[in-house]
Amino acid sequence: HKLFFLQNQYITQRMVSPLKFTEVVGWLLGLVFTWLRMRDALHNILLGYSKTERPDPYSVLPLEHGNVETDKRGCGVDDDFLIKHIGDLVKEAGAGKSQDAVWLANSMSSATALLSEFPSDRTVPVYFTSGMGFLSLMRYNLTKDIEDIQNAANWSEKALSAADENDPRMISLLNNLGDILVTRYSLLKNPDDLVNARNRIHDIYDAMQRSPLASQVDLDNAAKLIINIEGSERAMKPQAALNAASNSSDEISTQIAEILSEFQKSGRTDTSAYRRARTVLENAPEGRNTPAQDLHNLGVIVYDGYKNTSNLCELNHAISLVRQAVEKTSKAELCYAGSLRFLSILLEEKSHRMNDVEILNEAIAFSREGVKETSVFNTSRSDRLHVLAGQLGKRYEMTKSLPDLGEAIETMKKAVVATTKDSSDRANCLQTLANQFGKRFERTGSEEDIDQAILRAEEAVESTSEGDPQRAVRLSNLGAWLGRRYQRIGALKDMDLAISRMEDAMVLTPENSPMRAQFANNLAINLQNRAARTHSTEDLDRAILCAGEAVQKTPSDNPNREQRLTNLGGLLATRYDQKGDLEDINLAISRLEEVASAIPKGHLDPAMCLNNLSLALGTRFRKTEDVKDLNRAILMMTDALSATPEDHPDRAGRLRTLGIQHGRKFKVTNNPFDREEAIRLQIQAVESDYAAPAPRISAALSVVRLLNEVEEWGEIRRIASIAVELLPQASSRSLGQEDQQHILQQFPGLASLASAATLQAGGSGAEAAAILEVGRGVLSNLRFEVRTDLSILRENHPSMAREFAQLRDELDSPSDSTSSRRRTAARKLKETIDNIRQLPEFREFLLPPTANDLMGAAISQTIVLINVSPVRCDAFLIQKDKIELLQLPDLTDAEIERRALMLKAGLHNRGILELLEWLWDTLAGPVLEKLGFDSPGSLQCSQWPRICWIPTGSLCSLPIHGAGYHHGDFSRTVLDRVVSSYGTSIKALLYAQRNSTRQETSLDPAPEKVVLVSMSQTPGLKPLAGADTEIAALESLLPPTIQTSKHTNPFKAQLIDSIKDCSIFHFAGHGESHPADPSRSKLLLSDWQSDPLTVQDLVALKLHEHPGPPLLAYLSACSTGVNQELKLLDEGIHLMGACQLAGFRHVVGSLWEVLDKDCVEVAKEVYNTAIVDGRMRDESVALGLHNAIRKLRGGGRPMGAARAGDRHIKLAGSSYRRYERMSWAAYIHMGT
């Protein structure tokens, strides 16, 4: 019962959600066992009478007429006997007797004779009358005698009228009558038969709703009946009016139908058909009541003429005719819903011509009625739903009412469901649905909507054959929505794919096609967007050529010409920004002014043109400093803003632009009003919740600069904090790392500025430190979040932990950032995190660290978080029981950046020493004094104080651990007072701590395995003789209890397989820091030129998932801890950071080039110190590097204090090569 109910629901309601396979199997098994146990009882229930009260009518042989037994009431024939007799006849007919006309005639005669003896005051059993109908139909199939089909219809109608509406045979009876009516229609061509057959379909649907226990045979027969009816309708459509008129005695209708048929076949678009039809009507007999079909046909003729002339009077006349046709047509008639559809289309056209939403409302009302009167079985249902959805979409365009657009989308979904996969209408429906989702995205900024728009557009392309002329349209449409997603999200692959699809569309489109202008315009927009990202002058020049072609091929009276001129003007202004040719900007302004002057009052979207004109005028002002241009720019942007709805995603960008323009005017006029407007407008942009994060953050940076001038620290603090919270949203989890980096490059130093403003406004050190933690290391923090330990959640809420883990794994894997699965996973992960935070014990799950979290990270070491900003520089001293703030007045961001650039350029000896001394005076010295680490170390190695430095900005590339005066008694050096480590963020430290704790508490820790890699011969680079020496030295140091896997000049695939289960990874070879994209920094293996081992490859290893996360990644190579892209310094994207993200608890690397010889000595000292009792220890790694650096520097011992008289460092010109570039200061440790 359940299975058939669900099946009927699917068939009758087109349910989209499929049944789960296991549920179907369960219901099927239950049905089989129930049937085996209860088949006899079910059989009798279906027949409607009880086996215990009546004999089985099929259990005895048929009785001959005249040998009739009398029932208890004295009747010659009772119900059972009639049923028995007709049942036997039907069985014999089904067994082959139906081909014997004589047998059929005799059988029906005997049955009729029996019926004459049935009491007249009792209802003839339904089985008898339906059986007689069946036999009559069988006879007709042999004789083709109209009387037989009439008899079949009469008997079937009697059976139907005698049956109760809940009779389990109702669907079968309705199917039989429907088939007979369709057969009779094929003979007599009476439309009433087809209408009545269609009504039986409605009755079948109602019967299914009342009783879901329909047999599969009933369902199959209903489907066949629908096909038969629709086949008859399709055969009738080309000559629909003609056939209907031919079956009446009205010659007038016949003539009009013939005119319409002839007119439509000829493809003519003149008014001759209308004139001929009018002549026929004028010659009609006086007093003739014009039939609805005539009025409808005449309306079609008039409308066809209107399409040629665009004469509004003709459109009104067509509306009047079709309206009369609708009024004369009853709802039961087959053509009623079709006439409603046509009337709604006419009214929609008039609404467009008159720009009158009330007329469109009437059109929508008629469309709704037409859909309501269209059966779910009707193949025209999809088309009528499509028309209604389109009209709702147009009303949205006029009123901007989002509920209309939402209803249009839901209606269009139903239209898609109502089409079959091989239907020619399916692609059209999918494209319309894509456009409606896209429109809602443009209004709300919903990423889910733009994903749906692209998904549906892709389906539309897939549903379109290669030779279909609409394929180009759908390819261009797909490209347009891919381009819009790029603008919102920032995935470059979206833009590349968008351009590819649009180029395909251009190839398929002839030069003289009217669609070519639209395709060229779309391609120009996307080439412009890619040029803005990649700075490609080739893309920009191509964009201008395409935009010029679009304008040239668009007629002057085409309403799209304004928008295409707007795009061309914007492109010319962009090229001026790149090349500085004044002719470009002048031409751009000329084109945009042409458009602006042509925009009529009430134009649907003037904002884009006004926005572009304002931008162009502002650009020319920066070149010419003509205040008139600036004033006009402000005026145009003000008008553009007025035309932009409050909840429009583009509003924030326009508010920011207008604010910037007022700010420029303030610099010219010094009028306080302009500065106030600049601040007010840009604050509004920051607070625009409907906008994408990027323009809001940009507005925040702009307004903070203005507020800084007036020292409004409270407002700076508020605005900057909003912007910092938006940073993780701007770099969506669903994006690839390259796209995330591009977005974050636009906002360098934001977190530092927000933190400094918090302090200036009186905020606490803990609050300022927390803000700094949120806004820097954004990409790494997103990774740390999804790699969080779920053991407690898994123990208390296993299903939620499982859901989080599944989504995390989807996002924590290398993938195409345009993947719909990945994007859906990102949205679902956010929802899952929100749900987890609803649990009482997980309210702070993955939230930014609290003050207690910050102090919790400082259990084994003091954390010094150093904030560098143009406002002020501070050190947050985080210990296990307190957070102190130390302002650093002598440290400035400008001086830090200057010295970082000098180091990058190649400082040697004296320059590095001066740098280290400056770092001591301005930063390290004051910090150590504040912490009480004010004298050289005199304790045993294991008791040295430890500091983890977390620098920001350009300070990330400077060797704070080497700060000091490295001569004399070494009393003023960091190296001789504390053991130093580094961190990219506090979250990174917490992550490393968790991995260390997991290793310590593991019940079955994995055996230690060391992977040793020597790249002494690297293709294209100089040999490293010391690499083999270094690896050999380490082999001799490692105890036999530690498994060793040695690789000499390996390839990438081979090495990755070996690293996956290691506890120590030691690499001796060349490293390369990428100057522009830090995620492409690499370790150089034998195949590095074709398949390099990059930062992203290391991150993807996910070694943190192992029961015992690996201990150490030792990168004995150059520049493994440096990021050369200045705008991404706060992200910690380098080879050392990648190893930490991969799961290594400790990482050793370098800030700049190191000498081959020194690498051997440093590695030996690290391992000598770190191996205790035959195992490597967490607490010994940083100390081992500390000892190695002191030995390499000279003047220090592995244990104890530096002593007077120890060897001093040689300055410039020294004969000791190990002091060249002072490689001892380059080595750094990351970890806990």
LINVEN-V784793 format. One record per residue. RES is the residue in one letter. SS is DSSP state (H for helix, E for strand, C for the rest). PSI is psi in whole degrees, 0 to 359 (999 if undefined). Layout:
<<RES:SS:PSI> <RES:SS:PSI>>
This chain:
<<H:C:315> <K:H:315> <L:H:314> <F:H:324> <F:H:313> <L:H:321> <Q:H:315> <N:H:320> <Q:H:317> <Y:H:316> <I:H:317> <T:H:333> <Q:H:358> <R:C:47> <M:C:137> <V:C:322> <S:C:119> <P:C:150> <L:C:145> <K:C:142> <F:H:318> <T:H:325> <E:H:318> <V:H:314> <V:H:318> <G:H:314> <W:H:323> <L:H:315> <L:H:318> <G:H:320> <L:H:318> <V:H:312> <F:H:321> <T:H:319> <W:H:318> <L:H:325> <R:H:332> <M:H:20> <R:H:322> <D:H:314> <A:H:316> <L:H:321> <H:H:314> <N:H:325> <I:H:316> <L:H:325> <L:H:340> <G:C:9> <Y:C:162> <S:C:139> <K:C:332> <T:C:341> <E:C:334> <R:C:149> <P:C:154> <D:C:118> <P:C:345> <Y:C:14> <S:C:354> <V:C:163> <L:C:154> <P:C:142> <L:C:143> <E:C:148> <H:C:134> <G:C:346> <N:C:63> <V:C:128> <E:C:153> <T:C:134> <D:C:181> <K:C:335> <R:C:2> <G:C:12> <C:C:144> <G:C:325> <V:C:130> <D:C:180> <D:H:314> <D:H:323> <F:H:316> <L:H:314> <I:H:318> <K:H:313> <H:H:311> <I:H:327> <G:H:319> <D:H:319> <L:H:317> <V:H:320> <K:H:315> <E:H:322> <A:H:318> <G:H:339> <A:C:5> <G:C:345> <K:H:343> <S:H:347> <Q:H:1> <D:C:104> <A:H:323> <V:H:314> <W:H:319> <L:H:316> <A:H:314> <N:H:319> <S:H:315> <M:H:326> <S:H:316> <S:H:322> <A:H:319> <T:H:321> <A:H:319> <L:H:318> <L:H:329> <S:H:337> <E:C:358> <F:C:136> <P:C:133> <S:C:339> <D:C:7> <R:C:151> <T:C:131> <V:C:133> <P:C:143> <V:H:322> <Y:H:326> <F:H:309> <T:H:320> <S:H:324> <G:H:320> <M:H:322> <G:H:320> <F:H:315> <L:H:323> <S:H:320> <L:H:321> <M:H:319> <R:H:320> <Y:H:321> <N:H:335> <L:H:317> <T:H:335> <K:C:29> <D:C:125> <I:H:327> <E:H:323> <D:H:318> <I:H:328> <Q:H:317> <N:H:320> <A:H:316> <A:H:317> <N:H:313> <W:H:318> <S:H:322> <E:H:323> <K:H:317> <A:H:318> <L:H:319> <S:H:333> <A:H:344> <A:C:142> <D:C:149> <E:C:338> <N:C:8> <D:C:129> <P:C:346> <R:C:1> <M:H:315> <I:H:319> <S:H:318> <L:H:317> <L:H:318> <N:H:314> <N:H:313> <L:H:319> <G:H:316> <D:H:317> <I:H:320> <L:H:319> <V:H:319> <T:H:317> <R:H:325> <Y:H:322> <S:H:339> <L:H:310> <L:H:346> <K:C:34> <N:C:113> <P:H:335> <D:H:325> <D:H:320> <L:H:322> <V:H:315> <N:H:322> <A:H:317> <R:H:321> <N:H:327> <R:H:328> <I:H:316> <H:H:319> <D:H:321> <I:H:316> <Y:H:315> <D:H:320> <A:H:322> <M:H:323> <Q:H:323> <R:H:320> <S:C:107> <P:C:358> <L:C:63> <A:C:138> <S:C:161> <Q:H:326> <V:H:317> <D:H:315> <L:H:317> <D:H:318> <N:H:322> <A:H:317> <A:H:319> <K:H:321> <L:H:318> <I:H:316> <I:H:318> <N:H:317> <I:H:313> <E:H:326> <G:H:320> <S:H:320> <E:H:317> <R:H:322> <A:H:333> <M:H:334> <K:H:310> <P:C:333> <Q:C:30> <A:H:308> <A:H:323> <L:H:315> <N:H:317> <A:H:320> <A:H:326> <S:H:334> <N:C:5> <S:C:174> <S:C:7> <D:C:106> <E:H:335> <I:H:312> <S:H:320> <T:H:317> <Q:H:318> <I:H:317> <A:H:320> <E:H:320> <I:H:314> <L:H:315> <S:H:314> <E:H:318> <F:H:316> <Q:H:325> <K:H:326> <S:H:337> <G:C:14> <R:C:154> <T:C:17> <D:C:188> <T:C:10> <S:H:321> <A:H:319> <Y:H:318> <R:H:319> <R:H:317> <A:H:321> <R:H:322> <T:H:319> <V:H:316> <L:H:322> <E:H:332> <N:C:5> <A:C:154> <P:C:144> <E:C:137> <G:C:1> <R:C:132> <N:C:107> <T:C:123> <P:C:156> <A:H:322> <Q:H:322> <D:H:316> <L:H:318> <H:H:311> <N:H:319> <L:H:323> <G:H:321> <V:H:316> <I:H:316> <V:H:318> <Y:H:321> <D:H:322> <G:H:320> <Y:H:321> <K:H:338> <N:H:325> <T:H:337> <S:C:27> <N:C:118> <L:H:330> <C:H:320> <E:H:321> <L:H:317> <N:H:322> <H:H:317> <A:H:319> <I:H:316> <S:H:317> <L:H:313> <V:H:327> <R:H:318> <Q:H:322> <A:H:318> <V:H:317> <E:H:333> <K:C:358> <T:C:130> <S:C:157> <K:C:336> <A:C:343> <E:C:145> <L:C:327> <C:C:0> <Y:H:307> <A:H:325> <G:H:321> <S:H:321> <L:H:318> <R:H:313> <F:H:320> <L:H:320> <S:H:324> <I:H:319> <L:H:316> <L:H:325> <E:H:318> <E:H:319> <K:H:321> <S:H:320> <H:H:318> <R:H:321> <M:H:352> <N:C:46> <D:C:112> <V:H:335> <E:H:322> <I:H:321> <L:H:324> <N:H:319> <E:H:320> <A:H:316> <I:H:321> <A:H:317> <F:H:322> <S:H:317> <R:H:315> <E:H:320> <G:H:319> <V:H:319> <K:H:323> <E:C:7> <T:C:121> <S:C:151> <V:C:344> <F:C:348> <N:C:128> <T:C:345> <S:C:353> <R:H:318> <S:H:314> <D:H:318> <R:H:324> <L:H:321> <H:H:315> <V:H:314> <L:H:316> <A:H:319> <G:H:320> <Q:H:321> <L:H:322> <G:H:322> <K:H:326> <R:H:326> <Y:H:317> <E:H:327> <M:H:323> <T:H:344> <K:C:31> <S:C:111> <L:H:325> <P:H:324> <D:H:316> <L:H:322> <G:H:319> <E:H:322> <A:H:318> <I:H:314> <E:H:321> <T:H:319> <M:H:328> <K:H:317> <K:H:323> <A:H:319> <V:H:316> <V:H:327> <A:C:355> <T:C:153> <T:C:162> <K:C:332> <D:C:11> <S:C:142> <S:C:340> <D:C:347> <R:H:316> <A:H:320> <N:H:315> <C:H:316> <L:H:320> <Q:H:318> <T:H:316> <L:H:319> <A:H:315> <N:H:324> <Q:H:319> <F:H:319> <G:H:320> <K:H:320> <R:H:325> <F:H:315> <E:H:332> <R:H:319> <T:H:341> <G:C:13> <S:C:120> <E:H:328> <E:H:322> <D:H:318> <I:H:328> <D:H:317> <Q:H:321> <A:H:316> <I:H:318> <L:H:314> <R:H:323> <A:H:322> <E:H:319> <E:H:323> <A:H:318> <V:H:316> <E:H:332> <S:C:2> <T:C:126> <S:C:161> <E:C:322> <G:C:359> <D:C:128> <P:C:341> <Q:H:351> <R:H:319> <A:H:318> <V:H:315> <R:H:329> <L:H:317> <S:H:321> <N:H:316> <L:H:315> <G:H:322> <A:H:317> <W:H:327> <L:H:320> <G:H:321> <R:H:325> <R:H:323> <Y:H:316> <Q:H:327> <R:H:315> <I:H:318> <G:C:17> <A:C:114> <L:H:330> <K:H:326> <D:H:315> <M:H:318> <D:H:318> <L:H:322> <A:H:313> <I:H:320> <S:H:314> <R:H:322> <M:H:325> <E:H:322> <D:H:318> <A:H:320> <M:H:320> <V:H:323> <L:H:354> <T:C:121> <P:C:156> <E:C:328> <N:C:8> <S:C:138> <P:C:343> <M:C:345> <R:H:325> <A:H:317> <Q:H:317> <F:H:320> <A:H:321> <N:H:315> <N:H:318> <L:H:321> <A:H:317> <I:H:316> <N:H:326> <L:H:323> <Q:H:316> <N:H:322> <R:H:324> <A:H:323> <A:H:329> <R:H:315> <T:H:352> <H:C:33> <S:C:116> <T:H:332> <E:H:315> <D:H:319> <L:H:317> <D:H:319> <R:H:321> <A:H:318> <I:H:321> <L:H:317> <C:H:318> <A:H:322> <G:H:320> <E:H:320> <A:H:316> <V:H:316> <Q:H:324> <K:C:8> <T:C:117> <P:C:154> <S:C:335> <D:C:5> <N:C:128> <P:C:342> <N:C:351> <R:H:322> <E:H:314> <Q:H:324> <R:H:325> <L:H:322> <T:H:315> <N:H:317> <L:H:317> <G:H:317> <G:H:321> <L:H:317> <L:H:321> <A:H:321> <T:H:317> <R:H:327> <Y:H:319> <D:H:324> <Q:H:316> <K:H:341> <G:C:18> <D:C:113> <L:H:333> <E:H:323> <D:H:313> <I:H:325> <N:H:318> <L:H:322> <A:H:312> <I:H:321> <S:H:314> <R:H:317> <L:H:325> <E:H:325> <E:H:318> <V:H:313> <A:H:322> <S:H:339> <A:H:354> <I:C:118> <P:C:160> <K:C:136> <G:C:8> <H:C:141> <L:C:321> <D:C:73> <P:C:349> <A:H:320> <M:H:314> <C:H:313> <L:H:323> <N:H:312> <N:H:321> <L:H:318> <S:H:316> <L:H:319> <A:H:317> <L:H:321> <G:H:323> <T:H:316> <R:H:327> <F:H:319> <R:H:334> <K:H:315> <T:H:341> <E:C:29> <D:C:112> <V:H:335> <K:H:318> <D:H:318> <L:H:318> <N:H:318> <R:H:323> <A:H:316> <I:H:318> <L:H:315> <M:H:319> <M:H:328> <T:H:317> <D:H:321> <A:H:320> <L:H:322> <S:H:330> <A:C:2> <T:C:121> <P:C:153> <E:C:326> <D:C:20> <H:C:136> <P:C:333> <D:C:354> <R:H:321> <A:H:316> <G:H:321> <R:H:324> <L:H:316> <R:H:315> <T:H:315> <L:H:321> <G:H:317> <I:H:320> <Q:H:319> <H:H:324> <G:H:320> <R:H:321> <K:H:325> <F:H:321> <K:H:333> <V:H:314> <T:H:341> <N:C:28> <N:C:120> <P:H:332> <F:H:319> <D:H:321> <R:H:319> <E:H:319> <E:H:319> <A:H:317> <I:H:313> <R:H:313> <L:H:319> <Q:H:331> <I:H:320> <Q:H:320> <A:H:317> <V:H:324> <E:C:7> <S:C:96> <D:C:336> <Y:C:347> <A:C:161> <A:C:156> <P:H:321> <A:H:309> <P:H:331> <R:H:319> <I:H:319> <S:H:318> <A:H:322> <A:H:315> <L:H:321> <S:H:314> <V:H:330> <V:H:322> <R:H:319> <L:H:318> <L:H:330> <N:H:326> <E:H:329> <V:C:6> <E:C:45> <E:C:74> <W:H:325> <G:H:316> <E:H:323> <I:H:316> <R:H:315> <R:H:312> <I:H:315> <A:H:325> <S:H:321> <I:H:315> <A:H:320> <V:H:319> <E:H:335> <L:H:342> <L:H:312> <P:H:330> <Q:H:325> <A:H:323> <S:C:74> <S:C:145> <R:C:332> <S:C:348> <L:C:156> <G:C:163> <Q:H:323> <E:H:318> <D:H:319> <Q:H:317> <Q:H:318> <H:H:319> <I:H:313> <L:H:335> <Q:H:339> <Q:H:345> <F:H:51> <P:C:143> <G:C:5> <L:H:313> <A:H:321> <S:H:320> <L:H:316> <A:H:319> <S:H:316> <A:H:320> <A:H:324> <T:H:317> <L:H:318> <Q:H:330> <A:C:4> <G:C:9> <G:C:162> <S:C:163> <G:H:322> <A:H:319> <E:H:316> <A:H:322> <A:H:321> <A:H:319> <I:H:319> <L:H:322> <E:H:324> <V:H:321> <G:H:359> <R:C:156> <G:C:35> <V:H:313> <L:H:317> <S:H:320> <N:H:324> <L:H:322> <R:H:316> <F:H:323> <E:H:310> <V:H:346> <R:C:20> <T:C:156> <D:C:126> <L:C:13> <S:H:318> <I:H:317> <L:H:318> <R:H:325> <E:H:322> <N:H:328> <H:C:74> <P:H:321> <S:H:320> <M:H:322> <A:H:321> <R:H:318> <E:H:316> <F:H:315> <A:H:320> <Q:H:314> <L:H:321> <R:H:314> <D:H:325> <E:H:321> <L:H:339> <D:C:22> <S:C:146> <P:C:131> <S:C:164> <D:C:121> <S:C:349> <T:C:1> <S:C:129> <S:H:326> <R:H:317> <R:H:320> <R:H:320> <T:H:320> <A:H:322> <A:H:317> <R:H:316> <K:H:326> <L:H:319> <K:H:316> <E:H:319> <T:H:317> <I:H:318> <D:H:319> <N:H:321> <I:H:322> <R:H:348> <Q:C:343> <L:C:134> <P:H:319> <E:H:1> <F:H:30> <R:C:338> <E:C:20> <F:C:118> <L:C:18> <L:C:162> <P:C:150> <P:C:140> <T:C:177> <A:H:321> <N:H:322> <D:H:318> <L:H:316> <M:H:328> <G:H:333> <A:C:349> <A:C:31> <I:C:316> <S:C:357> <Q:C:158> <T:E:134> <I:E:129> <V:E:104> <L:E:117> <I:E:119> <N:E:129> <V:E:123> <S:C:164> <P:C:340> <V:C:312> <R:C:164> <C:E:137> <D:E:157> <A:E:127> <F:E:115> <L:E:104> <I:E:116> <Q:E:173> <K:C:343> <D:C:2> <K:E:159> <I:E:119> <E:E:153> <L:E:131> <L:E:112> <Q:E:142> <L:C:84> <P:C:336> <D:C:357> <L:C:127> <T:C:151> <D:H:326> <A:H:317> <E:H:323> <I:H:314> <E:H:321> <R:H:315> <R:H:327> <A:H:320> <L:H:323> <M:H:318> <L:H:318> <K:H:325> <A:H:340> <G:H:57> <L:C:148> <H:C:145> <N:C:264> <R:H:320> <G:H:320> <I:H:319> <L:H:317> <E:H:321> <L:H:315> <L:H:323> <E:H:319> <W:H:319> <L:H:323> <W:H:313> <D:H:320> <T:H:339> <L:H:291> <A:H:315> <G:H:306> <P:H:323> <V:H:312> <L:H:323> <E:H:315> <K:H:322> <L:H:349> <G:C:9> <F:C:70> <D:C:14> <S:C:157> <P:C:151> <G:C:137> <S:C:10> <L:C:174> <Q:C:159> <C:H:317> <S:H:348> <Q:H:12> <W:C:140> <P:E:150> <R:E:140> <I:E:136> <C:E:116> <W:E:130> <I:E:92> <P:C:168> <T:C:161> <G:H:215> <S:H:344> <L:H:340> <C:H:335> <S:H:5> <L:C:146> <P:C:80> <I:H:324> <H:H:339> <G:H:3> <A:C:142> <G:E:181> <Y:C:103> <H:C:62> <H:C:171> <G:C:229> <D:C:6> <F:C:26> <S:C:341> <R:C:63> <T:E:148> <V:C:320> <L:C:332> <D:C:8> <R:C:325> <V:E:160> <V:E:127> <S:E:143> <S:E:172> <Y:E:158> <G:C:150> <T:C:334> <S:C:168> <I:H:327> <K:H:323> <A:H:322> <L:H:316> <L:H:322> <Y:H:314> <A:H:322> <Q:H:317> <R:H:318> <N:H:322> <S:H:318> <T:H:319> <R:H:321> <Q:H:319> <E:H:324> <T:H:359> <S:C:130> <L:C:334> <D:C:70> <P:C:144> <A:C:147> <P:C:147> <E:C:136> <K:E:127> <V:E:127> <V:E:116> <L:E:126> <V:E:125> <S:E:118> <M:C:66> <S:C:335> <Q:C:104> <T:C:123> <P:C:129> <G:C:358> <L:C:165> <K:C:148> <P:C:153> <L:C:93> <A:H:327> <G:H:344> <A:H:312> <D:H:321> <T:H:317> <E:H:313> <I:H:320> <A:H:320> <A:H:320> <L:H:322> <E:H:321> <S:H:336> <L:H:331> <L:C:132> <P:C:157> <P:C:344> <T:C:346> <I:C:123> <Q:E:136> <T:E:134> <S:E:110> <K:E:136> <H:E:128> <T:E:121> <N:C:54> <P:C:169> <F:C:163> <K:H:307> <A:H:318> <Q:H:317> <L:H:319> <I:H:319> <D:H:324> <S:H:325> <I:H:331> <K:C:331> <D:C:25> <C:C:163> <S:C:336> <I:E:132> <F:E:115> <H:E:120> <F:E:123> <A:E:108> <G:C:201> <H:C:144> <G:E:158> <E:E:125> <S:C:119> <H:C:132> <P:C:334> <A:C:326> <D:C:96> <P:H:337> <S:H:347> <R:H:8> <S:C:151> <K:E:158> <L:E:136> <L:C:112> <L:C:188> <S:C:332> <D:C:31> <W:C:334> <Q:C:334> <S:C:329> <D:C:75> <P:C:153> <L:E:101> <T:E:175> <V:H:314> <Q:H:324> <D:H:319> <L:H:318> <V:H:322> <A:C:350> <L:C:327> <K:C:50> <L:H:346> <H:H:341> <E:H:348> <H:C:152> <P:C:321> <G:C:99> <P:C:147> <P:C:154> <L:C:307> <L:E:134> <A:E:114> <Y:E:110> <L:E:90> <S:E:70> <A:C:174> <C:C:141> <S:C:37> <T:C:346> <G:C:21> <V:C:146> <N:C:116> <Q:C:352> <E:C:107> <L:H:330> <K:H:356> <L:H:21> <L:H:327> <D:H:354> <E:H:348> <G:C:36> <I:C:96> <H:C:179> <L:H:324> <M:H:315> <G:H:324> <A:H:320> <C:H:322> <Q:H:319> <L:H:325> <A:H:338> <G:C:356> <F:C:133> <R:C:331> <H:E:146> <V:E:133> <V:E:133> <G:E:203> <S:E:156> <L:C:336> <W:C:191> <E:C:142> <V:C:155> <L:C:144> <D:H:316> <K:H:319> <D:H:327> <C:H:321> <V:H:312> <E:H:319> <V:H:316> <A:H:316> <K:H:318> <E:H:320> <V:H:312> <Y:H:324> <N:H:320> <T:H:321> <A:H:335> <I:E:113> <V:E:125> <D:C:40> <G:C:5> <R:E:153> <M:E:137> <R:C:141> <D:H:310> <E:H:350> <S:H:348> <V:H:308> <A:H:322> <L:H:321> <G:H:316> <L:H:322> <H:H:312> <N:H:319> <A:H:318> <I:H:318> <R:H:321> <K:H:318> <L:H:322> <R:H:322> <G:C:158> <G:C:10> <G:C:158> <R:C:158> <P:C:327> <M:C:149> <G:C:181> <A:C:160> <A:C:147> <R:C:148> <A:C:141> <G:C:350> <D:C:160> <R:C:133> <H:C:165> <I:C:137> <K:C:144> <L:C:194> <A:C:140> <G:C:359> <S:C:149> <S:C:351> <Y:C:111> <R:H:337> <R:H:349> <Y:H:356> <E:H:125> <R:H:11> <M:H:64> <S:H:339> <W:H:327> <A:H:349> <A:H:335> <Y:E:135> <I:E:158> <H:E:138> <M:E:136> <G:E:196> <T:C:999>>
